[in-house]
């Protein structure tokens, strides 16, 4: 049996950092972990159409900071910051509703992803959007792989679709690869993401691997 490891988890401490970072705030571990998981799920569901790359959290005893990385930052922030203020209010309301401990100070940072084609999570959402618009899956695969591979930073890309592709009775898996994806090399900068396209005949699973070359310490 093969032992498949998540490419992000495989590189934590080598190339990647944790997505939740706590400083001197480990006394109520279970409570804080539950807060992080529920808020991340809430934001991923709410901001699904804004092409979110990642949601990171930093906390100390006083400040709770949420960092949202997206390719549509302007749409989330809104005119004169109205969108960001409303989002902060909704998060606080969500914490009250689910009886989660409220921080003394909640901050939301919205960062723009400059090259969305090199981000696996955003590419996965772009594929899901096109599939949900009923575009032929083979064309979506080929167009997306070509678009990602055309980027100068990308050295390899693989996209896999699984489910009732094209509305077929039997589920199957199709994948397309360009370049190389060295999954076992720890210094290889591989971005990986899972996404799902909700079709009328069922769910289609999407997996994206993007290889951006090897990282060497200076």
C-alpha positions as CSV (number, residue, x, y, z in Angstrom):
1,X,0.0,0.0,0.0
2,X,1.3,3.5,-0.8
3,X,1.4,6.1,1.9
4,X,0.1,9.3,0.4
5,X,1.2,12.4,2.4
6,X,-0.3,15.9,1.9
7,X,2.4,18.0,0.1
8,X,1.8,20.9,2.4
9,X,2.0,18.9,5.7
10,X,5.1,17.0,4.3
11,X,7.0,20.3,4.1
12,X,6.0,22.0,7.3
13,X,9.2,23.3,9.0
14,X,11.2,22.9,5.8
15,X,9.4,25.2,3.3
16,X,6.0,25.8,4.9
17,X,4.8,27.4,8.1
18,X,1.6,26.5,10.1
19,X,-1.6,28.2,9.0
20,X,-2.5,28.9,12.6
21,X,0.2,30.7,14.7
22,X,-0.3,31.3,18.4
23,X,2.0,33.3,20.6
24,X,1.8,32.8,24.4
25,X,-1.9,31.8,24.0
26,X,-1.8,28.0,24.6
27,X,-3.7,27.8,27.9
28,X,-7.1,27.0,26.3
29,X,-5.9,24.8,23.5
30,X,-9.1,23.0,22.7
31,X,-11.2,26.2,22.7
32,X,-8.8,28.1,20.5
33,X,-8.5,25.2,18.0
34,X,-12.3,24.9,17.7
35,X,-12.5,28.7,17.1
36,X,-9.8,28.5,14.3
37,X,-11.5,25.5,12.6
38,X,-15.1,27.0,12.7
39,X,-14.0,30.5,11.6
40,X,-11.9,29.0,8.7
41,X,-14.9,26.9,7.6
42,X,-17.3,29.9,7.8
43,X,-15.0,32.1,5.8
44,X,-14.3,29.4,3.1
45,X,-18.0,29.0,2.6
46,X,-18.8,32.7,2.6
47,X,-16.0,33.8,0.4
48,X,-16.1,30.9,-2.1
49,X,-16.6,33.1,-5.1
50,X,-13.7,35.5,-4.2
51,X,-11.0,33.0,-5.2
52,X,-9.4,32.6,-1.7
53,X,-5.9,31.2,-1.7
54,X,-5.5,30.7,2.1
55,X,-6.9,31.8,5.5
56,X,-4.2,32.2,8.1
57,X,-4.6,33.1,11.8
58,X,-2.2,34.7,14.3
59,X,-3.1,35.2,17.9
60,X,-1.6,36.3,21.2
61,X,-3.3,37.0,24.5
62,X,-4.9,40.3,23.2
63,X,-5.0,40.3,19.4
64,X,-6.6,37.8,17.0
65,X,-5.5,38.5,13.4
66,X,-7.0,36.8,10.4
67,X,-5.0,37.0,7.1
68,X,-7.0,36.3,4.0
69,X,-5.0,35.8,0.8
70,X,-7.1,36.3,-2.4
71,X,-6.9,37.3,-6.0
72,X,-10.0,39.5,-5.7
73,X,-9.0,41.7,-2.7
74,X,-10.8,44.8,-3.9
75,X,-14.1,43.0,-4.1
76,X,-13.8,41.8,-0.4
77,X,-12.5,45.2,0.9
78,X,-15.3,47.1,-0.9
79,X,-15.7,50.9,-1.3
80,X,-13.8,52.8,1.4
81,X,-13.3,49.5,3.4
82,X,-17.1,48.8,3.9
83,X,-16.8,45.1,2.9
84,X,-14.0,44.5,5.4
85,X,-15.9,46.2,8.2
86,X,-19.0,44.1,7.4
87,X,-16.9,40.9,7.3
88,X,-15.5,41.7,10.7
89,X,-19.0,42.3,12.2
90,X,-20.2,39.0,10.7
91,X,-17.2,37.1,12.2
92,X,-18.0,38.6,15.6
93,X,-21.7,37.7,15.3
94,X,-20.7,34.1,14.2
95,X,-18.5,33.8,17.4
96,X,-21.4,35.0,19.6
97,X,-23.8,32.6,17.9
98,X,-21.5,29.6,18.4
99,X,-20.4,30.7,21.9
100,X,-16.7,31.0,20.9
101,X,-14.4,33.1,23.1
102,X,-14.2,36.7,21.7
103,X,-10.8,38.3,21.4
104,X,-10.0,41.8,22.9
105,X,-9.0,43.0,19.4
106,X,-10.0,41.3,16.1
107,X,-8.0,42.4,13.0
108,X,-8.6,41.3,9.4
109,X,-5.8,41.7,6.8
110,X,-6.7,41.1,3.2
111,X,-3.7,40.4,1.0
112,X,-3.8,40.2,-2.8
113,X,-2.2,37.2,-4.7
114,X,-0.3,38.8,-7.6
115,X,-0.1,35.7,-9.8
116,X,-3.3,33.7,-9.3
117,X,-2.3,31.1,-12.0
118,X,0.6,29.9,-9.7
119,X,-1.7,29.3,-6.7
120,X,-3.2,25.8,-6.5
121,X,-6.2,26.8,-4.4
122,X,-7.2,29.6,-6.8
123,X,-6.6,27.3,-9.9
124,X,-8.8,24.7,-8.3
125,X,-11.6,27.2,-7.8
126,X,-11.3,28.4,-11.4
127,X,-11.7,24.8,-12.6
128,X,-14.7,24.4,-10.3
129,X,-16.3,27.6,-11.6
130,X,-15.9,26.5,-15.2
131,X,-17.3,23.0,-14.6
132,X,-20.3,24.4,-12.8
133,X,-21.0,26.5,-15.9
134,X,-21.3,23.2,-17.8
135,X,-18.1,23.6,-19.9
136,X,-16.7,20.3,-21.3
137,X,-14.3,18.9,-18.6
138,X,-11.5,17.9,-21.1
139,X,-11.5,21.4,-22.5
140,X,-11.4,22.9,-19.0
141,X,-8.5,20.6,-18.1
142,X,-6.4,21.4,-21.2
143,X,-7.1,25.2,-21.1
144,X,-6.2,25.4,-17.4
145,X,-3.0,23.3,-17.6
146,X,-1.8,25.4,-20.6
147,X,-2.6,28.7,-18.8
148,X,-0.7,27.6,-15.6
149,X,2.2,26.1,-17.5
150,X,2.6,29.3,-19.5
151,X,3.7,31.2,-16.3
152,X,7.4,31.7,-15.9
153,X,7.5,30.6,-12.3
154,X,5.8,27.2,-12.9
155,X,7.9,24.2,-13.8
156,X,5.2,21.6,-13.6
157,X,1.4,21.3,-13.1
158,X,-1.0,18.4,-12.7
159,X,-4.8,18.6,-12.4
160,X,-6.9,15.6,-11.6
161,X,-10.8,15.3,-11.8
162,X,-12.8,12.5,-10.3
163,X,-16.5,11.8,-10.2
164,X,-19.4,11.5,-12.8
165,X,-17.5,13.4,-15.5
166,X,-19.7,14.7,-18.2
167,X,-22.7,13.3,-16.4
168,X,-21.7,9.6,-17.1
169,X,-23.4,6.9,-15.1
170,X,-20.1,5.5,-13.8
171,X,-17.6,7.7,-11.9
172,X,-14.1,7.8,-13.2
173,X,-10.9,9.8,-12.9
174,X,-9.1,11.9,-15.5
175,X,-5.9,13.8,-15.1
176,X,-3.6,16.0,-17.2
177,X,0.1,16.8,-16.4
178,X,2.6,19.1,-17.9
179,X,6.3,19.3,-16.7
180,X,7.4,17.5,-13.6
181,X,6.0,17.1,-10.0
182,X,8.8,15.7,-7.7
183,X,6.6,14.9,-4.7
184,X,9.3,13.1,-2.7
185,X,11.8,16.0,-2.9
186,X,11.4,18.0,0.3
187,X,13.0,21.2,-1.1
188,X,10.6,21.1,-4.1
189,X,8.1,24.0,-3.7
190,X,4.9,22.1,-4.5
191,X,1.6,23.9,-4.0
192,X,-1.4,21.5,-3.6
193,X,-5.1,22.1,-3.2
194,X,-8.4,20.1,-3.2
195,X,-11.6,21.6,-4.5
196,X,-15.1,20.4,-5.3
197,X,-17.5,21.4,-8.1
198,X,-21.2,20.9,-7.2
199,X,-22.9,19.6,-10.3
200,X,-26.6,18.8,-10.7
201,X,-25.7,15.1,-11.0
202,X,-23.2,15.0,-8.1
203,X,-19.9,16.3,-6.9
204,X,-16.7,16.3,-9.0
205,X,-13.5,16.3,-7.0
206,X,-10.6,18.5,-8.2
207,X,-6.9,18.1,-7.1
208,X,-4.2,20.5,-8.3
209,X,-0.4,20.2,-7.9
210,X,1.8,23.2,-9.0
211,X,5.6,22.8,-8.9
212,X,7.6,26.1,-8.7
213,X,11.2,24.8,-8.6
214,X,13.5,23.9,-5.8
215,X,14.1,26.2,-2.8
216,X,17.7,26.5,-1.5
217,X,18.8,28.4,1.6
218,X,21.1,31.3,0.9
